[in-house]
Amino acid sequence: MTKDDAKDPVVITGIGLITSVGQDRESTWASIRRGTCGIRRMTGIAPIEDNLILGAPVDLPDGLEPRLKILTLNEIAAAEAIRDSQIDMAAVDRTRFGCAVSAGMGDARSIFDVIDVPGGTWPVAGGLPHEQFFPCTPSYHVAHKFQLEGPRLSHSTACASGLVELACAVRAIRDGQCDIALAGSAEAIDPLFVAGFRKMRVLSDDADPVRACRPFDKTRNGFVIGEGAAMFVVERLSHALARGAKIYAEVLGCRMLAEAHHVTGIDMESDALERLLRITLKSSDLGPRDIDYVNCHGTGTAQNDVNEARGIRAAFGPFASRLCASSIKSMIGHLLNASGSVELATTTLALRDGFVPPTSNLRSIDPEVDIDCVPLVGRELKIQHALKLSVAFGGHLVAVALRRWNDSQSGFAYPDAAPKAIPDDTRRVA
């Protein structure tokens, strides 16, 4: 690795996305822009009683290979991201192509056999259990599917996992371990998680499923579990320009911190979150006045929403009043392991299209939430810089800062935006 390699910006050139409101990137984004909700009463997740809980599932087409659903979701998103990036897989150096995919809940049928759950109540995943049990299976599966031979990464950091994978892929590129990488995560609703969250009393319920998840609303009563996946192709700017790629955004900074507070409770003083925001801005060479949009973790739980609002207000000071900050969990639910990557994908699309997605169901804002949460209806805004936050169980805190790529030839420029200056030394072949 040369000094120039370390300074070479890392950019997003491909996005793959599947959720309860869309089978691909553009259909998902169109639904979120409209405020479409994918939450409904859940059936068919035995041994959980039908209609007992709410969820936002992905309906997959019939005839797919029988296996853990998370593997299929990862593969769909990864394939779309690669297509979107227009990378020539026959020509790319696969030894320099990394893969960072979050760990997932493995095939737990053997556990249910041990605890004598009655036969026939546990859904059959298909495939070989020993090949699907390990948490790192999703990362292996994606890397094997696309024959990626660069660094292979897999982390389990609760609902911060998606952003952690993106951050680690960016670091691997900046460290010279690879030139390009797939990064992201997926989530499928699992009975063990459902049972655990229900026992914790953090799941929302409502007679109208569409209104169940209400981030920042004073009547909020918890989150709804969702399914989906998002994948990114990230690469060195020089590598992207050399192959004529279209660029969505530059990844300016990725920072991680932890609250040493409680496994599920949150420090309501928001000191750690404020510190995370400040160091993310500093590492990205940005100030509070530069950020236009924050995509919040926004779960709809009493603690999380107030904690985020306080942290944002403290870190941005007087500039917090000009921010837009929304949560799309109101529409697609909480995708747990995949929440960070799916929400970062929609943040990137918000930059591309100059549109801030709404916080659906926000009809009566909590007076302790002193920020603009874009209630009910999204709005046009020519965003240049955005932040994505993840605030996860276990105290995992992650923030990613993005800059929109304003160049009519290599990106998706606004009609009246000046072309982005590209240094001559980044035009070389990587």
N, C-alpha and C positions, 0 to 999 in steps of 0.2 A: 504493500500500500504506500502511495506517495502522499506528500502533504496536500497536493492538489486533490487527490481522491477524498481525503478527509473533509475538504471544504466544498466538494461537489454537492449541490443540493440534492435532496431526495424528494421525488415527486410521485403522485398517484396517477397512473395511466390506465387503470382498468378497475371496474367495479362490477361485482356480481351480487345479486340480492334476491331473496325469496322470503316472503312473510305471509301472514294470514290474509293480507289485503292485496297481494300481488304475486304472481308466479315468476316474475323477473324484476329487473331494476326499474324499468320505466313504468310498468304497471303498478308496482309498489309505490313509487314516488308520486304518480298521478293520484292514487288513492289517498295518500297522506296529505297532499296538497288540498284535496277536497274535504278532508276530515272524515274519511270513511273509516268505520270501526269494524274490526274482525273478531270481536269478542262474542262468545255464545256459551250456552250450557254444554258441558262436556259429557260425551258418552264414549264407551268403548275403551276406557283406560283401566280395566279391571286390575286389581280387585277394588278400585274405587267405585263407589255406587254411581250409576248413571245419573246425570243432572244434579249431582251434589255440589259440584264446583263450577266456576266459570273459567274459561280459557280462550286463547286465541290461536287455534291450531292451523297448520298448513295442510291442505288437502292435496295429497300427491296422486298422480294418475295411477290407474290400475296397471298391473303387469310388470312393475319394477321388481328387481331382484330382492328376495326376502332377506332383510338384514336390519340392523339398528337404523332407525329413522335418521338419527343425527348424521350418519355416514352419507346417506343419500342427499340430505340437505347441504352438507359441505360440498359434495361433488357437483351438485347443480350450480351453486354459487361460484365455485372455483372455475368451472367450465365457462360460465358467462363472463367472469372477470378476464380470463385469458382471451376469449373472443373479443371482448371490448377493447383490450389493450392492443389487439392486432399484432401480437408477437408471433413471429414465425418460429414455431416450436421445432421445426426441422433444422433451423439454422442456429438457434440460440445455443450458447454453451451451457449445458445443463449442470455441469459441475460448478457453475457460478450462479445457479438459480436456487435460491433458498426457499424454505417452507416453514411458516410459523402458524400453527393451527391449535387452538385451545383444546385442552383435555376435555373429555366428556364422560358422562355416566356410562359405565360399561354394561355388558350383558349380565344382569343380576339374577338370571333364572336359578343359578346354582344356590344363591343365598335363600331364595324362597323355598327351594327344595329342602334346605337344612332346617328352616323354621316351620316346615310342614304347612305351608299355605295349601289349601285344598287344590287337588289337581284340576287343571283346566281353567283356573282363574287368572293365571299369569300369562300375559301375551307372549307368544313365541316370536323371537326376533328374527329367526332364520340365520343361516350361515353357521359357522363353527363357533361355539361359545368361547373357546380358548383364544380365538383370533379377535374377539370383540370385547374381551373383559378388561384389558388394560386401558387406563385413562389416556395413554398416548396414541391409542388406535386411530382417532380422527386425523392426527398429523401424519401418521404412517400411511393411512389410506390415501390421502390427497397426494402426498409425495410419490407414492407408488403408482397411482393412477396416471399422473402426468410425468413420471420418470424424472423427478427433480432430485439432483444429486448434490446440491449445495447444503449448507447447514440446515438441520431439521430441528425445530423448536416446538415445545409444547408446555403450556403452563396451566395451572389450576388456581386461579385467584378470584373465585366466586364471580360476581357479575362485573368485575373489572377485567376479566380474562381477555375479552376481545381487544380492548385498548392495549393491554400488556403485549399481546402478540404483535400488533402493529408497531409498538415502540421497540420491541426486540428485533423485528425485521429491519427497521430503520437503522438500529444500532449495528446490526450485522453488516449492512451495506456500508455504513460510515466507517466501520472497523476494517473494511477491505475483505471480509469473508465471502462476499458475493456481490454481484452487480444488480441483481433483480430478485424479487421474492414475491411469493404468494403469502398473504397474511389475513387471518380472520378467524371466524368461529361460527358454530351452529348450536342450536338447542332444540331438543324434542321433549315434550312434556313426559315426565317420568313419575310413576306412582309413588316412589319413595320420596321424591321432592314434594309432591303434592301433600302427602301425609305429614311430612315434617313442617311445612309452612302452615298447614291448617292447624296443626298442634300449637304452633307459635301465635296463632290468631293474627296473622299479617295479610291474609287473603281477603280481598274485597268480595262483597256479595251485594246484589241489587235485583229487584224485581225486573228491571230493564237492563239486560246485560250491556247494552251499548253505553249506558251511563255509569257503569260500575267503577271504572277507573277515572278518578278526578284529581289529578295532581294539582297541588296548590289551592284547591278549593277548601273552604272551611268545613265542608261536609264530607271530605274524603274519609275513607275507612279501610284503606289497604290497596294492595296491588293485585293484578291478575296475571297468571302465568301465560306466556306466549311461546310460539315456536317460530323458527326461521333461521336464516343464515346470511352472512355477508362476507365477501372476500374482496381483497384488494390486490392489484399488481402494483408494487412500489419498486422504484428503480432509481439509479443515479440519473441525474439530469443529462449528463453527457451520453449515457447509454440510450436514454429515451430520444434525444435529439438526433443521434446518429442513425436511428432506425425510422425516423419520421413519425414518432408517436404523437397522439393527442394527449395533452396534459390537463388534468382537472385542477390540481392544486399542489402547492409545495408544502411538505411537512416541515414546519418551522421548529417545533419543539415537542418533545414527549417527556413528561416527568411523572415520577411515582413517589409517593410518600405513604406513611401509615399512621393511623391513630392507635396509640397504645392505650385503648380505652375499654373496649368490651367486644366480644365476638359478634354480637348483633346490635347492641346499643350504639348510639352516636354521641360524640362530644358536642353538646348543643352550644358550646361557646364558639365552635367552628374554627378554632385556631389552626388546626392542621390543614383544613381546606383553604383557608385564607393564605397560609404559607405556600401551599401547592400552587395556587393561582399566581402568586407573586413570582415564584421561581420559574414557572412555565413562561410567563410573559418575559422575564429577564433573559432566559435562555433563548427565547425566540427573537430577541432584540425588538420587543414591542413594549408599549406602555398601555395603561388602562384606557386611554383615549382611542387606541387603535382598534379595539375589538368592537365589532358590530353585533355579533350574535353568539350566544352561549346555548349549546344544546345540553340541557340539564339531565341528570340521572332521573330526577322527577318521578319517583315511584308511586306517589299517592299515599304514602304512610305519613303519620303525624310528625315523626322525628325528621325523616329525610328531607322533606320539602322545606321546612323551616331552617334546617341546618344549611342547606344549599343557598337559600336566599341570604342568610346572614353572612356566609362565607363570601359570596359574590359582592354583597354590599360593602363588606369590610375591605376586600382586596381592591375594588374598583373605586371606592370613595365616591366623589361627586359624579364620576363618569358612569356609575351604575345606573343612573336615571336615564341615560340615553341608550342603554343596552336593550336588545330583545333577548328573551330567555324562555325557551319552551320545552315541553316534554311530549314526545310522540308515543310514550307508553299508554297515553289515553286512548290510542287507536289500535295498537298492535300488542298491547300487554307488555309484561316484563319478560324479556327473553333470557334472563339470567346470564348464563355463560356467553350468549351471543348478543347481549344488549349493547355493549360498547361498540362492537363492529357494525351492527345494523344501524345504530344511531349515528355513528361516524359516517357511514355511507350516505345517509340522508342529509347530514350536515354538509358533506362534499357536494351533493346535488343542489342544496340550497345556495351554496356559493356559485355553482355553475349557472343556475337559472335566476339568481337574484330574488329568491322567494323564501321567506321565513315560514316554516310550518307552524300550524297552530297547536295550542294545548286544548284539545277537545274537552267538553264537559266542564270547563272552568266558567261557572256562572256567578260564583260568589267568592271572590278571592279571600284567602286567609289574611287578616290584617297584619299578621307577623311576616308575611311575604311581601317585602317592599321593593319589588322589581316588576318590570313589564313582562308578563308571562304569555303574551299574545293569545288572549282568550278567544276560543270558538272559531275564529276565522284567521287564516294566514294572511300575510301581507307582502306586497312587493317591496323589496329593499335591495339596493345594489351593494351587497355584502362584499367586503374585501378581506376581512380577517374574521375567523370564527374559532371558538373553543368548544371542545367536547369534554364533558366530565363524567367520570364513573366513581360512585361512592359505594363500595361493596362491603358485604358482611365480612367480618374478620379484620376490618379497618383498612382495607386496600383502597387507596385513593390514586386516581390516574387522571391526567389532563393531557390533551393533544391540541396543539395550535396549528391551524391551517391558514395558508394565504392563497387566495384565488389566483389562478394563472391567467393573466390578462395579455394574451397574444393571439391575434387573429389567425396566425398560421399554425402555431403549435398548441393552441388551447381553445378555449371557448370564450372569446372576448365579448364584453358588452359592446354594443354598437358604437358608443362614444368613448370607450376607454382607450387610452394611449397604449401602443404596443409595449410589451415588457422588454426592457433591455436585457439581452442575454450576453454575458461576458464571452469574449472570443475563446478563452481557454476551456470553456465547457462545450464547445462544438466538436471537439476531437472524438474519435471513436474510443469507447472505453476498452 
